[in-house]
Amino acid sequence: MIDFQFMLELIFMGICVGSVYSLIAHGFNITFWTTKVVNFAHGPFLMFCSMLILMFLSIGFPWIVAILLEMFSISIIGVILERVSVRPLVKSPTSMGWIVATLGVGLFLQALATKIWGAQALAFPAFIFESTDYVPILGISMSLQYLLVLGTGLGIMLIMELVMKKTIWGKAMKAVSFDPDLASVMGIKSKSVVTISFILSALLAGVAGLLIAPIYGNVAPDFGMNIMVLGFVAAVLGGMGSSKGALIGGMTLGVIEKLVGGYISTSAEHGVAFAILILILAIKPEGLFGIKAVQKV
C-alpha cells in the first residue's frame, strides 16, 4: 500500500530542493539571453560570494555591510570574466572556446578560494532563519530557509518575465542576442548590454550564495561547482533561456530526485539528474519551455 503522507513529504521536499536548483538556473539564463553563452563559472561565483561574506563578517562588519561589499566585489569579478573570457571568443559564431574559458575561470576561483581560506569547509551562520525554524504545511514541517529560497526563485522568475516581455531593456537584450552588430547599428550599446548581463548574473550568484549556504550549513571551495551541475541540468530540463523553465525544471528535478531517494536509494538521487539530462538532450534538446532555434540560410 502506498503511503501518501510519505509521498507528499517527498514531493514537498523535492519542490524546496528544486527551488535551490532553479536559483542557479536563473543565473545561467541572464548571460545566455545576451550572448548564448552558458557561464560555467557561475557555481564558483556562488561559492566565492559565500566565502567573501564569511571573510567580511570575520573582520567585524555587520551583515548588511558584508553583503554590500560582497556584491560589489563579485560584480567586479563578473566584469572581468566577461571582458577576459567571453568577449574575445563570442566574436566568432563557430567558436565554443567560451566553454573552456568560463570553466577555467571557475576552476581558478576554486583554487584561489582554497589558497586564501583553505580546503576545509567553513561554517556559514544563519542569516534570516535558523536551521531549526520550521512551519507546518499540511502536516509536514517545512524549513523556512527552503521556503525563502522558493519564494525568491518565484520572485526572480516573475521579474525576469516582466523585464523580457514588457521593458525596453528586455527588447535590447533580445536584439543583442539575435545580432549584436545589427543591434549596434540600431543604436543599442551591445557591449554594455552584455557587460551588464554578466554583472546581474554575478549579483544573482551573490543572492544564491547568501540563501543557499545557510541550508548546507557550511561552504568549501568545491561547494559551488557541485551544485552548479544540478542547476545546469534544471536549466536544460526547463529550457535554456526560459525563466519559467528554470523554475519548473528545478522543481521537477528536485521532486524526481527525492522520489528516487525515498523509494529506491539516496545514493541514486544525483545520478538520476544526469540520466534526465541525457534523456532531454536526446528527445527534446530545447527543454520543456525552450524555443527551438530555426535559421534560414
C-alpha positions, 0 to 999 in steps of 0.5 A: 500500500502506498503511503501518501503522507510519505509521498507528499513529504517527498514531493514537498521536499523535492519542490524546496530542493528544486527551488535551490536548483532553479536559483542557479538556473536563473543565473545561467539564463541572464548571460545566455539571453545576451550572448548564448553563452552558458557561464560555467563559472557561475557555481564558483561565483556562488561559492566565492560570494559565500566565502567573501561574506564569511571573510567580511563578517570575520573582520567585524562588519555587520551583515548588511555591510558584508553583503554590500561589499560582497556584491560589489566585489563579485560584480567586479569579478563578473566584469572581468570574466566577461571582458577576459573570457567571453568577449574575445571568443563570442566574436566568432559564431563557430567558436565554443572556446567560451566553454573552456574559458568560463570553466577555467575561470571557475576552476581558478576561483576554486583554487584561489578560494582554497589558497586564501581560506583553505580546503576545509569547509567553513561554517556559514551562520544563519542569516534570516532563519535558523536551521531549526525554524520550521512551519507546518504545511499540511502536516509536514514541517517545512524549513523556512530557509527552503521556503525563502529560497522558493519564494525568491526563485518565484520572485526572480522568475516573475521579474525576469518575465516582466523585464523580457516581455514588457521593458525596453531593456528586455527588447535590447537584450533580445536584439543583442542576442539575435545580432549584436552588430545589427543591434549596434547599428540600431543604436543599442550599446551591445557591449554594455548590454552584455557587460551588464548581463554578466554583472546581474548574473554575478549579483544573482550568484551573490543572492544564491550564495547568501540563501543557499549556504545557510541550508548546507550549513557550511561552504568549501571551495568545491561547494559551488561547482557541485551544485552548479551541475544540478542547476545546469541540468534544471536549466536544460530540463526547463529550457535554456533561456526560459525563466519559467523553465528554470523554475519548473525544471528545478522543481521537477528535478528536485521532486524526481530526485527525492522520489528516487531517494525515498523509494529506491536509494539516496545514493541514486538521487544525483545520478538520476539528474544526469540520466534526465539530462541525457534523456532531454538532450536526446528527445527534446534538446530545447527543454520543456519551455525552450524555443527551438532555434530555426535559421534560414540560410 
